[in-house]
Amino acid sequence: ILPHDMYSGGFLGIAQLLRMLLLHFFPAIQQIGDLAGILYFLLNIPLLLISWFRFGHFFFAKTALCIVCYSAFLALLPIPEGLFDETIAACVIGGLVCGVGAGMTLTAGCSGGGEEILGLLCVQKKPDFSVGRIAMILNVFVYGIGLLLFEQDVVVYSIIFGCTTYLTLDRMHLQNVMVTMLIITKSEAMEQLVFRYAGRGVTKWTGVGAYSNEPSDLLLTVVSKKEALHLRKILREEDPNSFIIMDEDVSVAGNFQKRL
């Protein structure tokens, strides 16, 4: 996005705006390198301290490693020249790549810092939210400032990039995608596998096959997509003849724990 003079959203966008402000008043500091990476790291320090207490030491350690890598790459890697001639192509391809990368870190139980940590904190309080939605709300303010500083075309293309990034992120963050699983099986106590490997509740009732006239158990549960992929493999190994229906991105209300 930088070769097309766009700017990122979220905390990285804030770091880019601060870099521009500092370079305006202190031009000499550009000799240090790309200040966006350094500023991004400094902005993340308060959120890292909060994550230490809210998400545990393991999450903190992995997130700190991600932030250090992000900051180092931003500061040290040179800006490429003209990977895409079309600005809209750069927006979409860049957004997809960034969204996939950020979603992979969240799925792995850590984050790249910034709005991702902020999003996880908000989702803990209100499960209906997602990291991508929180980031887009934050970007309303970032891009609003951009309207005052840049040309409108730059802001519009930056918004396209940001929306593509965070929509992709929400699809890649498998813990954020809720899945209904309907399991039809003749094996006994298959619900125990759901209890053991997913830690979710199950509604169970008995049905009869219309063709075979044989009884079957019907198990209904709601899990995250990450849990569903793992659970489906285990269920098929236990009963290769089981029939499993999965419906993604359902809305859940009631006593359901969203695990991030």
N, C-alpha and C positions, 0 to 999 in steps of 0.2 A: 504493500500500500504506500510505502514512502516514496518510491520513484514517481508515483502519480500525485504526490503532494497531498495525500489524504492523511487522516490521523485516526488512531484507534479510539475505542470507547473504554469505559471502565477506568480502573486505576492506571492502566498504561496510558490512556488518553489524558488523564489528569497529569501524569508525569510528562507527557509531551507538551502540554500547555504550560506547565511550570518551566520546562526547559526553554521554550520559546521566550518566556518572560525573563528568565535569567540571562539568556543570550542577548536580549534587547538592552539590558542595563549593564551587563558585564561581558562584552564580546570576547574578552581574552580567555574566558574559561572554556571556550570550545576546543582549546588545545588538549584538554584533559581526555577528550573522547566524546562519545554519545552519552550525554548526561541523562537521557531517559532511563537507561538501565539502572544507574545509581539512584535516581529519584524514585524509581519504582521499588527498589529495595528498601529505601528509607520509609516510604509510605506503608510498606507491609509490616514493619516492625510492631506497631500496636496490635494489628490483627493476629500476628504470630503469637504474641503474648497471650491474647485471649484464647486462641486455639489450643494452647498448652493446657489450659484449665478445662476447656469445654469438650475437646475431642480426644484428649489423651496425648501421651508423649510420643507414641509411634506415629500418629497422624502429624504431629508437630515436626518430627524429624524428617519425614518424607516430604512434607510441604516446604520446609526450610531448604531442603536439597533442590526441589523444583524451582523455588524463587531464586536461589543462587545461580542455578543454570540459566534461567530466563534472563536474569540481570546480566550475567556474563556474556551470553550470546548477543543481547541487545547492545552491549557496550563494545564488544570486540569484533563481531562479524561486520564486514563492510556492506553497505547498502547496494544491492544489485542494480544494474542499469537495464531498464526496459525489458522485463521478462514477458510482459504482455503489452501489445500496442493499444488494445481497447481497455479503457478504464473500467467499464462494467465487467469485463472478463476478470480483471484483477480483483474487483470487489467480490465476485462470486467464488472464484477459485481460492482466494486468500481467506474468505470467510469459512469455506468448507474445511480447509486445512487447519485453520485455527480452532474451529469448533470440534473437529475430530480429536485434535491433540488435547484440548482442555477436557473434553468428555472422557478420554482415556485416563487422564490423571484422576478425575473424580471417581471413575469406576474402580480404579486401583486403590481407592481409600485414601487419597490425598488431594491436594489441589495446587494450582499455580499461584495461589495467593490472591490478594486484591478482592475484586467483586465476588470471586468464587467462595472465599471464606465468609464474606459478608452474606452471600446467598445461603450458604449452609446454616449460618446462625439464624437467619430469618425463617428458613424452612423448619428448623427445630421448633420454633414458636408457632408457626402456622403452616401445617403440612400441605395446604393447597397451593402454596407458592412453589417455585422452582428456581434453581440458580440462574437459568437464562432469563426468567422474568424479572428477577431482582436486578440483574445486570442491565436490562433494557430500561428499567425505571431509573437507575443511576445515570444511564446515558442520556436521558431527557435533559438533565442538567449540564452534562458535558457538552452535548451537541448544541444546547442552547447558548452556551458561552461561545462555541465555535461560530455560531451565526453572527456574533458581534465582531469576530476577529478575521474570519475567512470569507471567501466568495461563497455564494449559495451553492454552486455546483460542487464545490469541495465537501460541504456539509452533507449534501444529498447523497453523494457517493459514499461518504463515510458512514452514513446511516444504513445504506444498503449492505455495506460490509459488516457492520455491527449486528444487524438483524440476522443476516445469514449465519454469522458466527454463533449467536446464542440460540437460534432455532436448531442448528446442528448439534450444539452442545447438549441441549435438553434431550435430543434423541439418542445421543451417545452415552449419556449418564444413565446407565441401565437401572440403577437403584431408584431413579425418579420415575420410571415407566412402570405403571401397575398392570398386572396381567391376571385375568381370571383363568383358572385351570379347572376343567371338568374332566375327571378321570373315571372311565368306565372299565371295570376289571372284575374278573372272577376269582382273583387271588384274595386271600383273607388278610386282614390287618394291614392293608396298603397305606392306610392313614398314618400308621406309625412312622413310615418313612418321611411323611410331610412334617410330623412333629419333630423327628430327630434331625433332619437335614435343613429344614426351613424355619422351624420354630413358629409355625403359623397354625391357626385354628382350621378345622375342617367340618363341613356339614355333610352328613352321610345319610343316604337312604338306599333302599333296595328296589331294584327295577327288574323287569322280565324282558328278555329279548323277544321281539314280536315274531321273528322267524324261527329261532331255536327253542323258544319257550323255556329257556334256562335263566335262572336268577343271576343277577349281577349287582355289584356294589357301585353306586354312583357317589363320587367324592367331589365336593366343590370347595375350592379355596382361592384366595387372592394373595398373590406374592409379587415381589418386584421382578422385573425382567431378568435381572442377574440371578435371582433365586430360581426363577422358572427354568432357565436353561440348564442349571445344575440339577434341579429336581427332575426334569424330564428325562435326563440321561439315567438317573438312578432308578426311576420308575420303570423305564423300558428294560433295564438290566434285570430287575426283579420279576417283571411280567412282560415278556416280549409281545404278548397278545393284547395288552391293554390298549384302550382307545382313549387318546388324550386330545381335548379341544382347548386351544389357547386363544384368548381374545385380549389384544393389547390395548394399552392406554385407556383403561376404564376409569371412571370416577368412583371414588370410594368415600363413604361417609359412615361414621360410627367408630367402634373400637378397633382401629387399625393403626399399627405402629409403622411409621415411615422411617426406614433405616438408611442412613446416608453413608 
